[in-house]
């Protein structure tokens, strides 16, 4: 049975005929301030408030997440590396530095774990150095 509905107009025909575009129904323009109030706006924050935009003052430091992960990795590496060489103290020092940077990220717990692992690596390394030097 053939469909007897009339063909739907194209977007161009809707614009020409003044019909509303169904895809534009969801889009509402931002409220605009009165022209006389614009001269009083002094900063970008004032303009954003007038237009109804919300700006977050705190932007998370996503790059510091890598610092937190590197801190954990270097802390574990310093613990294991202490058995091989005293130079793993360098790994522990870098692990602490990366952990401090990692506190600027949303993963503060991971940064704290990295710092603790690095401190444990330093303690283990110093104990092994003392044992090798003055061992029984």
C-alpha positions in Angstrom: 0.0 0.0 0.0 1.6 3.3 -1.1 2.3 6.1 1.4 0.0 9.1 0.6 1.7 11.5 3.0 3.1 14.7 1.3 6.9 14.8 1.0 8.6 16.6 3.9 10.1 20.0 3.0 13.9 20.2 2.9 15.8 22.5 5.3 16.2 25.0 2.5 12.5 25.0 1.8 11.8 25.5 5.5 14.1 28.5 5.7 12.6 30.0 2.6 9.0 29.4 3.7 9.8 30.6 7.3 9.0 27.3 8.9 11.0 26.4 12.0 13.8 24.0 11.6 13.3 21.0 13.8 17.0 20.7 14.5 17.1 24.3 15.9 14.3 23.7 18.4 16.7 22.4 21.0 19.2 25.3 20.6 18.3 28.4 22.7 20.5 31.5 22.4 22.2 32.8 25.5 20.5 35.7 27.2 21.9 39.0 26.1 22.2 41.9 28.4 20.7 45.3 27.7 23.0 47.5 25.7 23.2 50.2 28.4 24.6 47.7 30.9 27.5 46.6 28.8 29.5 49.8 29.5 29.6 49.0 33.2 31.2 45.6 32.7 34.8 45.8 33.7 36.2 42.3 33.6 35.7 39.0 31.7 34.1 37.5 34.9 31.4 40.2 34.8 30.7 39.5 31.2 30.4 35.8 31.8 28.1 36.3 34.8 25.8 38.5 32.7 25.6 36.0 29.9 25.0 33.2 32.3 28.2 31.2 31.8 29.8 29.4 34.7 33.5 29.2 34.9 35.3 26.9 37.3 38.0 28.6 39.2 39.9 25.4 39.9 41.1 23.4 36.9 42.6 20.1 37.8 46.2 19.5 36.9 45.8 16.4 34.8 49.5 16.3 33.9 50.3 15.9 37.6 48.5 12.5 37.6 51.6 11.2 35.7 53.7 12.6 38.5 51.7 10.6 41.1 52.1 7.4 39.0 55.8 8.0 38.5 56.2 8.5 42.2 54.7 5.1 43.0 56.8 3.5 40.2 60.1 5.1 41.4 59.3 4.3 45.0 58.9 0.6 44.3 62.0 0.7 42.0 64.0 2.2 44.9 62.9 -0.5 47.3 63.8 -3.3 44.9 66.9 -1.5 43.6 68.3 -1.1 47.1 69.2 -4.8 47.0 71.4 -4.2 43.9 73.0 -0.8 44.3 73.0 2.2 46.6 72.3 4.4 43.6 68.6 3.6 44.0 68.6 6.5 46.4 68.4 8.7 43.3 65.2 6.9 42.3 63.8 7.5 45.8 64.6 11.2 45.7 63.0 11.6 42.3 60.0 9.6 43.6 59.5 12.1 46.4 59.8 15.0 43.9 57.2 13.5 41.6 55.0 12.7 44.6 55.1 16.3 45.7 54.1 17.4 42.1 51.4 14.7 42.2 49.7 16.4 45.1 48.5 19.0 42.5 46.5 16.3 40.8 43.1 14.8 41.7 44.9 11.6 42.7 46.4 12.8 46.0 46.2 9.3 47.5 48.4 7.9 44.8 50.9 10.7 45.3 51.0 9.9 49.0 51.5 6.2 48.4 54.4 7.1 46.1 56.0 9.4 48.7 55.7 6.7 51.3 57.2 4.0 49.0 60.1 6.4 48.3 60.7 7.1 52.0 60.6 3.3 52.6 63.1 2.9 49.8 65.4 5.5 51.4 65.1 3.8 54.8 65.7 0.3 53.3 68.6 1.6 51.2 70.3 3.3 54.2 69.9 0.3 56.4 71.4 -1.9 53.7 74.3 0.6 53.3 75.0 0.5 57.0 74.7 -3.3 57.1 77.2 -3.6 54.2 79.6 -1.2 55.8 79.4 -2.4 59.4 77.8 -5.8 58.9 78.0 -8.7 61.2 
